Amino acid sequence: MTGQIAHLGKAISRGVALAVDRANRAAYMSGARRLKFEVVEQDDAADPRRATPIANALIASNVLAVVGHLNSGLSIPASRVYAARGIPMVSPASSNPNLTEQKLNNVFRVVARDDMQPNALFEIAREIAGKRVAILSERGSYGEIVGRAATVQAESRPLKIVLNETELTPDRVASSALGERLAALEVDAILVVGSSDLLKSLLKAVSAAKAKPLLVLATDYACTDDILNVDLKASRLLCASPDPDAALIDPTFSRDYERKYGEVPHAYAATAYDATSLIVKATSQGASMNPVDIAMRLRTTSLSGATGSISFDSKGDRVGAPISVSELSGGRLDLKYVVQANRVQAVARAAKTL
């Protein structure tokens, strides 16, 4: 695996391999025929220019299904190539809502959608009900998609949106007296939909304006290593993520993975394992090995996997996909809550690894 996030690709590759090894040992049958599963691996290097060539290479290899891609920017164009041949694609990591909004019959994902994050944060922050909230979204497709969803989700709750800023950039935050505006509006909570640079600029502006302590809600794009040492003053920061937290992965899977690879599994190893296991199960549930038929069977396939119970809705999204929410404290992000189907589960555990 190559590229800047090769370690994530490696985790996915290992999760797939573990699931295939398990499937072949289990000797799945299709009628009187024993099934043997093989892995055909391609490295897209997280380069969007390689999405279509990689998809065509996999098709040329006569694959029956695809576990991938990691990045939404590759999954979306590649999914259309697979759709033309009816080949099912199950992404273990792509969270952009546009992937499944294409409504292609062959496309699935086992992680949550990005636009589920605001709802989870609002669900946890029930103490802000009836209070004053600002939604601050960064310029770009991520800010537009998730910010729009946040607005709809906030309006369905007893919240008062006193400010809804879009097209923000870190420089614009610094030059627009946004901190002073938030202080003057007596905002109780802000939702930040954007990068870590935007989040840091907002926290700096709020501090300079001497605004009262805030409940800061942030989506995963903002919550990187860059923010671990920011000075929150008396404010609180909750960070959401569409990825299942590594500490919540099934212990049996974690033990098997560590035994084979000598390290704790990344969450994407577990989601890749589950994506592969779903394909294996759907393949074994019918006589036809036509990819179109396998994709149809995936629609109704369910699994109790390494990341919990999985089934798909009509778009190919995971039903009740979990959102992990961590709180920044003492220079680290600690997992505090898991939100699933609007149900909040409090979690006590050690610091989250980014």
N, C-alpha and C positions, 0 to 999 in steps of 0.2 A: 504494500500500500504506500502511496506517495501523496504529496501535498501537505498543506499546513495542518490539516486535521487527520493525518494518516493514522494516529492512534485510535481515533474513533472508527475509522474503516477497519482497522485490525480487530477491534472489539466485535464489530458486526460479523466479520469473517469467522472469528472464533465461535461466536454464538451459532451461526449457521452450521459450522462443522460439527459442533456438539450435538445439535438436533438431528443432523443427518446420520451421525454415528449411532445415536440412540434409535432412530427409526430403522436402520438396517439391522441392528441387533434384535429389534422387536419383530422382525420378519412380517411386515404388513402384507396383506393379501388383497388382490382385486379379483374376485371370483376364485378360480383355481390357480391364478398366477401370483407368484411371489414378486413383490415389488422391491427393486433395488434403486436407491436414490443416489445420484452423483452430483457433485458441486462443480459448476463451471464458473470460474471467477474472473471478473474484469475490474480494473482499477480506473475510475473516472477522475481521480485526483482532485475531486471537488471543483472541477473546471467545467462551467456550463457549456463551453464549446464542445466538450466531449460527450455530452448527454446523448445526442442522436447517434453518433458513430458507435458508442458503447452499446446502445440498445440494438442497433442493427447487427453488431457482432454477436450479441447473445442470441438473437433470432437466427442468425446463420449457424449457430451451434445447436439449434433445435431444442432449446430449453422449453420446458413445459410451464415454468413459472419463474418469477423473479422476486428475490428479496432485496429491496432497494427502492430508490436510491437513498443516500443519507440526506443530502441537501435538497430542500424544496426546489431550488433553482435548477436542479437537474431532474428531479422526479417529475416535475410538471411537463417539460417537453418530452422526456423519455416515455412517459405514460401514454402519450398520443401515438408513439411509434408502436408500443406494445398493443395498444387498443386496435390498431389496424389489423393485427394478426390474432386478436382475441386472447393474448397471453396475459394471465393474471399477474399483477404486481402488488406486493404487500410491502409498504415502506415501514421500516423499524424506527424512523427518526423524523420524517418530514412533517412539519406542523402547519405549513401555510394553508389556510382555508381553501385557497384556489385549487389545490390538488384534487379534492373531492367535489368541489363545486362544479367541476367539469361534467360530473354525473356520467362518467364512463363506467361501463359494466365490469371492467377488469381491474379497477383501482381500489385499493384498501390501505388502511394505515392502522398501526397498533398503539400509537401515541395520541395524545390529545391535540386538538387544534389550537392555534395561537389565540383565536378569538374566544376561547373558553376561559382564558386567564382572568380577565377583568371580573367576570361573574363569580369566579372562585374567591377572588380578593374581596369583593363586596359581600359575599356570603360570610366570610370570616369576620370582616369588620362590621359586625352588626351594631357595635356601639356607636357607629357614625350615623345610624338611621335617624332621619329627620334633621341632620346637620348639613353643613355647607361643604360642598365638594367641588374641586377643580379637576378637570380632565385636560392633561397636557400631552399632546401627541407630536412626535417628531415628523419632519418632512420625509416623504418616501412612502413606498407601498406598505411597509409594515405599520407605520404610524397611521396611515389612512385606513387600512383594513381593521386593525385591532382597535384603533380609536373610535371608529364608527360603531363597532360592536359594543364598546364600553359605554357609549352614549345611550344606545338603546337599552342596555342592561341596567344602567343607572336610573333611567327614566321609569323603569318598571318597578323600582324600589322607592321607599319613602325617603329619598334623598333630594336635596336642592342643589342643582348644578349652577353654581354662581359664576363659573368661568369655564369655557371650553375652547382652548387654544389649539389650533392645528398648524401644520407647516412650520413647527418650531425647529430651530437649530441652536447649538450651544452659544454661538455668537449672538443670535437674536435674543436669547435669554439675557445675556449680559448687557445688551444695549437697549432693551425695551422696558427697563424698570419693572420687570415682571414680579420680582420679589416684593417691591413696594405695593403693587396691585394686589397681590395675594394677602399681604398684611392688612391693607385697607378694607378688603372684602371680608376679613375675619374668617378666612377659610380654615376648616378643621382638618380636612384631609385632601391630599392630592393623589391622583393616579397618573403615573408617568409611563407613557407608552413610547419607548424609544431606547436609545443607546445609553451606555454607561457615561459617556461624555455629557449627554443631555441631563442625566440624573445628577451628575456632579455639579454642573452649572446651576441647576435649579436649587440644590441644597446650599450652594454658596450664596446665591441670590437671596434666598429666604433668610439665611443667617445674617447677611449684611443689612437686610431690611428690618432686622429684629422682630420678625414675625413670631407669633406664639408657637409653641411646640406643635408639630403636625404629626398626623398619621400618614406616612408616605407609603403608597402602594405602588409596586413596580412590576412590570412584566419581565420575562426572562432576558430579553435583549439588553436590559440595563444592568443585570445582576452578574457581572463578571468579576474577576480578581481585582479589577481596577477600583472597585467601590469598597473593598474590605476595610480600608483604613480611613474612610471619610469620617468627618466629625459631624455626628448627627445632633450635637447639642442635646436637647431634651426630647427630640423627635424620635419616632419609631419607624423602622423600615421593614416592610414585609415584601418578599420577592416571590413571585410565582414562577412555575416552570411546567411545561407540558410533558416533560420526561418523568417517568416513574423514578422516584429517588432510589439510589442504590441500596440503602439500608432496608428497604421494604421488599426487596427481591426474595423469592422463595429460598429458604435456607438450603434445601436439597440441591437446587440448581447452583447456588453459590459454592457449596462444598464440592460438587462435581467439577465446576469450572476451575476452582483453585487447585484441585488435585491434578487436573490436566495441564493447566497453564501456569501455575505457580503464582497467581496474583488474584486480587479481589476483582470480580467482574464489574466493568462499567455498565451503566443502565442499558446502553445500546446492545451489549452482548445478550442481555436478557430479552430485550424486545426483538432482536434478530432471531433468537432461539424460538420465541413464541411465533413470530411470523413464519418461520420455517415449519414449525410443528403444525400450524394451521394448514399450510399447503400440503404437508404429508397427510394429514387427516382427511382433507377434502379430496385428495387424489385417491385415497384408499376406499372412499365411500361410494365408488361407482366403477363400472366396467370401462367406461370410455376414458382414454388418455388424451382426448382432444382438449387443448388448453381452454377453449370456449366453455366446454362442459365443466372443467375444473373450476373456472371462474364462477360459473353458476352455482356450483356446490359450495364454494367459499361463502357465498351470500348467506347461507343457512348453517354454516359450520360454527360451532362454539368450542371453546377450549378453556380449561382451567390450567393456566400456564404459569411461567416463572414470574410474571408481573400481574397475576390475578386472573379473574374471569374475563374472557374476551368473546364478544360477538359483534356483528356489524349491523349498522342501520342501512337504509336504502341507498345512501350515498357512498357507503364503504368506510364510514367513520366508525371508530370503536364506540360502542354503547357505554355510556357512563365512564369514559376515559378519565383516569385520575389526574388531578393537578396537585403538584407538590408546592407547598408554601413554606419558605424559610424566613427567619428573622435575623437581621444583622445585629450581632452583639459581641463585643470584645474582639473585633477584628476577624470574625468568622460568621459564616451563615449556618445557623442551626435549623434543621427541619423541625417545624412546629405543628403543621397541619397537613392533612391530605383531604382534598375535597373531591368527592365522587357523587355524581347525580345529585348535586346540591346538598349533600350530607357532609358535615365537617367532622373529621376525626382528629383529635389532638394526639400528638406524637411526642414521646420523650426519647431522645437519642443524642449521639455525639455529633460533632460538626460535619457539615456537608462538604464533600470534596468537589471542587469545580473542575 
